[in-house]
């Protein structure tokens, strides 16, 4: 029996133990056949009642079980401290019920805070390992479940997304700790003889969060002059000048980001006043194509969902006129969504001068 190693392990978790009690405990462990520190995890509470009080037994055994083994990554032995969660979360776990959205958010925050004790920026793989272990222990509380009650995938995708998003939120101002991945652009733009590709992206999807490199041949003064030109274009043409302003908006991206990232953050009204063309449709995503694709993929699901609703006259009226073979599904889906969210039909068209 490695007496010194075992004594050190006991003293770590029960530092106030008297010499007499410690000696008795070591004798009991030797009788049980404990030879090394690793054997301590096999000891049960009933084995120690002769020399330790119940709370001391539990403190020692819980501490030993939660100790990471040498050479193993910390997340392999990571255990959520459920005893520190709110009473409503503990009740949901004991009843094998799904916690409320608010409780789930609290749980995610608590789990991430506990993870940060080991790693200030755990990778997605680490987050997945922890999310999956939570789902494995409490599938009825946290697993992703399909309509028929079957577990979707490994059941941890939505919890993983929440945990990873929380990690990135906590690291939003910590550029040294934040991991970012390079994303290959679908398209590249040649500007001034250089190939401009997308920069690092994070969970929030921003392709260049805080750029520092100015466009070729430009200075900060010249960029602010271009900003004045943009203001003049908007004053003369309104949003009708968005196409003309597009190239100028690309050039002034650096000072746009500086303004948006400033502290305190500007309000939406202030942004709209300073950079009105940010509110025009300027994106590398084919919005209309994506919209049509989404309607084709999800439209039938939306229609079926609305067909199951009761006591909704507006939806019933729309469905009564819908003929699957001849009617336009896209129009039907849009009208159903507007009726469901109680939007007036007139708001589907925006009139501008």
FENHURA-V756296 format. One record per residue. RES is the residue in three letters. PHI is phi as a letter, one per 20 degrees, with the letter a starting at -180 (NA if undefined). NEAR is the number of other ideal C-beta (glycine too) atoms within 10 Angstrom. Layout:
RES,PHI,NEAR ; RES,PHI,NEAR
This chain:
UNK,NA,13 ; UNK,e,14 ; UNK,f,10 ; UNK,f,8 ; UNK,f,13 ; UNK,f,20 ; UNK,f,17 ; UNK,f,11 ; UNK,f,19 ; UNK,f,21 ; UNK,f,12 ; UNK,f,12 ; UNK,e,17 ; UNK,c,18 ; UNK,f,7 ; UNK,e,7 ; UNK,f,19 ; UNK,f,9 ; UNK,f,7 ; UNK,f,9 ; UNK,f,16 ; UNK,f,15 ; UNK,f,13 ; UNK,f,15 ; UNK,f,21 ; UNK,f,17 ; UNK,f,12 ; UNK,f,17 ; UNK,f,22 ; UNK,f,13 ; UNK,f,10 ; UNK,f,15 ; UNK,n,10 ; UNK,f,19 ; UNK,d,13 ; UNK,b,11 ; UNK,f,18 ; UNK,f,15 ; UNK,f,15 ; UNK,f,21 ; UNK,f,12 ; UNK,e,11 ; UNK,f,18 ; UNK,d,10 ; UNK,f,12 ; UNK,f,8 ; UNK,f,17 ; UNK,d,20 ; UNK,f,12 ; UNK,f,11 ; UNK,c,19 ; UNK,c,22 ; UNK,f,11 ; UNK,g,10 ; UNK,f,8 ; UNK,f,17 ; UNK,g,19 ; UNK,f,13 ; UNK,f,14 ; UNK,f,22 ; UNK,f,19 ; UNK,f,13 ; UNK,f,15 ; UNK,f,18 ; UNK,f,11 ; UNK,e,13 ; UNK,f,16 ; UNK,f,13 ; UNK,f,10 ; UNK,f,7 ; UNK,n,5 ; UNK,d,9 ; UNK,f,12 ; UNK,f,13 ; UNK,f,19 ; UNK,f,11 ; UNK,d,12 ; UNK,f,20 ; UNK,c,12 ; UNK,f,17 ; UNK,e,11 ; UNK,f,15 ; UNK,f,7 ; UNK,e,10 ; UNK,f,19 ; UNK,f,14 ; UNK,f,8 ; UNK,f,13 ; UNK,f,20 ; UNK,f,15 ; UNK,f,13 ; UNK,f,22 ; UNK,f,18 ; UNK,f,10 ; UNK,e,10 ; UNK,l,10 ; UNK,d,12 ; UNK,f,15 ; UNK,f,21 ; UNK,f,12 ; UNK,g,8 ; UNK,f,11 ; UNK,f,19 ; UNK,f,18 ; UNK,f,13 ; UNK,f,16 ; UNK,f,24 ; UNK,f,20 ; UNK,f,15 ; UNK,f,17 ; UNK,f,22 ; UNK,f,20 ; UNK,f,12 ; UNK,f,15 ; UNK,f,23 ; UNK,f,16 ; UNK,f,9 ; UNK,d,13 ; UNK,b,14 ; UNK,f,14 ; UNK,b,16 ; UNK,f,22 ; UNK,f,13 ; UNK,f,17 ; UNK,f,8 ; UNK,f,21 ; UNK,g,24 ; UNK,f,19 ; UNK,f,17 ; UNK,f,22 ; UNK,f,25 ; UNK,f,17 ; UNK,f,16 ; UNK,f,23 ; UNK,f,22 ; UNK,f,13 ; UNK,f,13 ; UNK,c,18 ; UNK,f,15 ; UNK,f,13 ; UNK,e,20 ; UNK,c,23 ; UNK,f,22 ; UNK,f,17 ; UNK,c,14 ; UNK,e,9 ; UNK,f,6 ; UNK,e,5 ; UNK,n,6 ; UNK,e,10 ; UNK,f,13 ; UNK,e,13 ; UNK,m,10 ; UNK,e,14 ; UNK,n,19 ; UNK,d,25 ; UNK,f,16 ; UNK,f,16 ; UNK,f,23 ; UNK,g,20 ; UNK,f,15 ; UNK,f,20 ; UNK,f,25 ; UNK,f,21 ; UNK,f,16 ; UNK,f,20 ; UNK,g,25 ; UNK,f,17 ; UNK,f,13 ; UNK,f,18 ; UNK,d,17 ; UNK,f,11 ; UNK,d,10 ; UNK,d,10 ; UNK,f,10 ; UNK,f,7 ; UNK,e,13 ; UNK,f,17 ; UNK,e,13 ; UNK,c,13 ; UNK,d,8 ; UNK,e,10 ; UNK,d,14 ; UNK,f,7 ; UNK,f,14 ; UNK,f,8 ; UNK,c,8 ; UNK,c,12 ; UNK,d,12 ; UNK,e,8 ; UNK,c,13 ; UNK,m,9 ; UNK,n,6 ; UNK,d,11 ; UNK,e,9 ; UNK,e,15 ; UNK,d,13 ; UNK,f,16 ; UNK,e,16 ; UNK,f,14 ; UNK,c,15 ; UNK,c,18 ; UNK,g,14 ; UNK,f,10 ; UNK,n,7 ; UNK,f,13 ; UNK,e,14 ; UNK,b,15 ; UNK,f,17 ; UNK,b,12 ; UNK,f,15 ; UNK,c,8 ; UNK,f,8 ; UNK,e,15 ; UNK,g,19 ; UNK,g,10 ; UNK,n,8 ; UNK,d,15 ; UNK,c,10 ; UNK,f,11 ; UNK,f,7 ; UNK,f,14 ; UNK,f,19 ; UNK,f,11 ; UNK,f,12 ; UNK,f,18 ; UNK,f,19 ; UNK,f,9 ; UNK,f,13 ; UNK,f,20 ; UNK,f,16 ; UNK,f,11 ; UNK,f,18 ; UNK,f,19 ; UNK,f,10 ; UNK,e,10 ; UNK,d,13 ; UNK,m,13 ; UNK,f,14 ; UNK,f,13 ; UNK,e,19 ; UNK,f,18 ; UNK,f,12 ; UNK,f,14 ; UNK,e,22 ; UNK,g,12 ; UNK,f,10 ; UNK,f,16 ; UNK,f,18 ; UNK,f,14 ; UNK,f,20 ; UNK,e,23 ; UNK,g,14 ; UNK,f,18 ; UNK,f,17 ; UNK,f,20 ; UNK,f,16 ; UNK,f,14 ; UNK,f,17 ; UNK,f,16 ; UNK,e,12 ; UNK,f,9 ; UNK,c,6 ; UNK,f,5 ; UNK,f,11 ; UNK,f,16 ; UNK,f,9 ; UNK,f,9 ; UNK,f,8 ; UNK,f,11 ; UNK,f,16 ; UNK,f,13 ; UNK,f,12 ; UNK,f,15 ; UNK,c,20 ; UNK,f,19 ; UNK,f,22 ; UNK,f,13 ; UNK,e,12 ; UNK,e,17 ; UNK,e,9 ; UNK,c,13 ; UNK,b,8 ; UNK,e,10 ; UNK,e,9 ; UNK,f,10 ; UNK,f,9 ; UNK,f,9 ; UNK,f,9 ; UNK,f,11 ; UNK,f,12 ; UNK,f,13 ; UNK,f,11 ; UNK,f,13 ; UNK,f,18 ; UNK,f,12 ; UNK,e,9 ; UNK,d,12 ; UNK,g,17 ; UNK,f,13 ; UNK,f,10 ; UNK,f,18 ; UNK,f,17 ; UNK,f,9 ; UNK,f,13 ; UNK,f,21 ; UNK,f,12 ; UNK,e,6 ; UNK,f,13 ; UNK,c,6 ; UNK,l,6 ; UNK,c,14 ; UNK,g,8 ; UNK,f,14 ; UNK,f,19 ; UNK,f,14 ; UNK,f,11 ; UNK,f,22 ; UNK,f,17 ; UNK,f,7 ; UNK,e,9 ; UNK,e,18 ; UNK,d,8 ; UNK,g,9 ; UNK,e,4 ; UNK,d,6 ; UNK,f,11 ; UNK,e,11 ; UNK,f,15 ; UNK,f,14 ; UNK,f,13 ; UNK,f,21 ; UNK,f,22 ; UNK,f,19 ; UNK,f,21 ; UNK,f,23 ; UNK,f,13 ; UNK,f,17 ; UNK,f,21 ; UNK,f,16 ; UNK,e,7 ; UNK,l,7 ; UNK,e,13 ; UNK,f,8 ; UNK,f,12 ; UNK,f,9 ; UNK,f,8 ; UNK,f,11 ; UNK,d,6 ; UNK,d,6 ; UNK,e,5 ; UNK,c,6 ; UNK,e,4
